[in-house]
Amino acid sequence: MHRYDIDLDPEGTWSVVDLDTGLTCEIGGLVLEGLRFKIADQLASLLNDMDRQRRRLH
C-alpha cells in the first residue's frame, strides 16, 4: 500500500497528496501542486519509496 498519490487539479495540473491526511504534500515550504503529470508522478513515487524505507527502519 502506498501513502502518496496524485490528484488532478481543476486547472488541469497535478498535486501530490498524502493519503493519510488527505492534504496536498508540502516539502520544505514547497507545496506540491500545479505540477505537470510526469513530475507529480515521479515525486509521489519518490515519497512512497522514502516512506517504505522509513517504515522498514522502525
C-alpha positions in Angstrom: 0.0 0.0 0.0 1.3 3.5 -0.7 0.9 6.7 1.2 1.2 9.3 -1.6 -0.8 9.7 -4.8 -1.5 12.4 -7.3 -4.8 14.2 -8.0 -5.9 16.2 -11.0 -6.4 19.9 -10.1 -9.3 21.9 -11.6 -6.8 23.9 -13.7 -5.6 20.7 -15.4 -2.3 20.4 -13.4 -1.5 17.8 -10.8 -0.9 17.7 -7.0 0.8 15.2 -4.8 -1.5 14.2 -1.9 -0.8 12.4 1.4 -3.5 9.7 1.5 -3.1 9.5 5.3 -4.2 13.1 5.8 -5.9 13.9 2.5 -3.8 17.1 2.2 -1.6 18.3 -0.5 2.1 17.5 0.3 4.5 20.2 1.4 8.2 19.7 1.5 10.5 22.4 2.9 7.8 25.0 2.4 7.1 24.0 -1.2 3.5 22.9 -1.8 3.4 20.1 -4.4 0.6 21.4 -6.5 0.3 22.9 -10.0 2.7 20.3 -11.4 2.9 18.5 -14.8 1.8 14.9 -14.6 5.2 13.4 -15.1 6.8 15.5 -12.3 3.9 14.8 -9.9 4.0 11.1 -10.6 7.8 11.0 -10.1 7.6 12.9 -6.8 4.8 10.7 -5.5 6.9 7.6 -6.4 10.0 9.1 -4.6 7.9 9.9 -1.5 6.4 6.4 -1.4 9.9 4.9 -1.7 11.2 7.1 1.2 8.1 6.2 3.3 8.7 2.5 2.7 12.3 2.8 3.7 11.4 4.8 6.8 8.9 2.1 7.9 11.4 -0.7 7.4 13.8 1.0 9.9 11.1 1.4 12.6 
